[in-house]
Amino acid sequence: MYITHAKALISKDTSNPRETYFYLDSAASNHICHTQDYFSSYWKLESPRRIKTTNRYSNAISIGDITVCTYLNGKSCTGIFKSVLHLPTAEQMLISIAQLSDSGIKLVHTSKYAIDLVNHHTKEMLTHAHQDQNLYQIQVEVTKPEKVLFTHHTCTSKAPLALWHCCLGHISKDTIQMMVKKGAVIGMEVEGEGSRSCSAC
């Protein structure tokens, strides 16, 4: 999925190490990226997703978004590839044509060697894909975020008050109960009141 955010004039630096290529793939059901450093948001999958690559199956371990700049006629278009699977063993980074279509991006063949990516609703041209052997590639500059948002599913841990007291450096039991009551700690649950005294204290 690709979402356009803004446009600006740029001077393209071909030596930029964050310039890379994504390849359009009609067989891919999801966008795929092998480099975790490219993600602007990132979270673990509840269970690995099995993906068929060129000659084997591999597990996608996480999913997230990648912010990129594409180029068209001396201008940049900043956008986001949404719901990109992180597949560390992937040989190439892939853009799912089906996922593009679902997000309102259509492909227009302008010649034997080029495809335009066009916003279906606004008719705005976003970028070109150029043929590279049997695939079409999109050149992008990955915008590395200052801080990556990592999210995950939180599990609740239950334990007696006396055990929390020991695990948290012997802070007072009143403080622990106040932390839980005010939601200062996510995923923490106290079982029972726990009146037993602590020998270490």
C-alpha positions, 0 to 999 in steps of 0.5 A: 500500500502506498500513500502520498504525503507531499511533493518538493523540488529536490537535487538527486544525489546518486551517491546517497547510500539510502537510495535503493530499488523495489521490484514490482511483483504480480505474484507477491501478496505483500510488500517485502523488505529484507532490511530492518533499518528501513522501517519507520514503524515495526512490530512483531507478528504474533506468529511467523508468516511463511513466504515462498521465495525464489527457491525456498520458503522463509519466515517473515518475522515482523511487519511495518511501514517504510517511508520513501521518496520517489522521483518524477521529472525533477520532483520528489514524492514522499510517501509510505509503503504500508504493511511491509513484511520483514523477510531477512532472507529475501534477495530483493525488496518487492512491491506487491501489485495486488497491494498497490491496487488495493490502496488505489494505485494503478499501473499504466504501461507507457512503453515496453520498458516503463510503467507509470504508477498513477493514483486511481482517484486523482489521476496523479502520476506518482513515479515510474517503474523501469524494466530490469531484465524480467522485472520492473524496478522503482528507485526510491530513497528510504527516509530513515526516521530519527526514532523507529516506533516498535510495537508489540503485543503485551502479555499480562504477568500475574504474581503475588505481591511479595514476589513483585516486591522482590522483583522490583528491588524491594520497593514498598508494597504500597508503592506497587499497589499504587503503580498497578491501580494507576496503570503506571505499569502495563501487563502487571497484575497482583494476585492477593494482598500479600501480608507476608513480611520480607526477610531481606528488608 
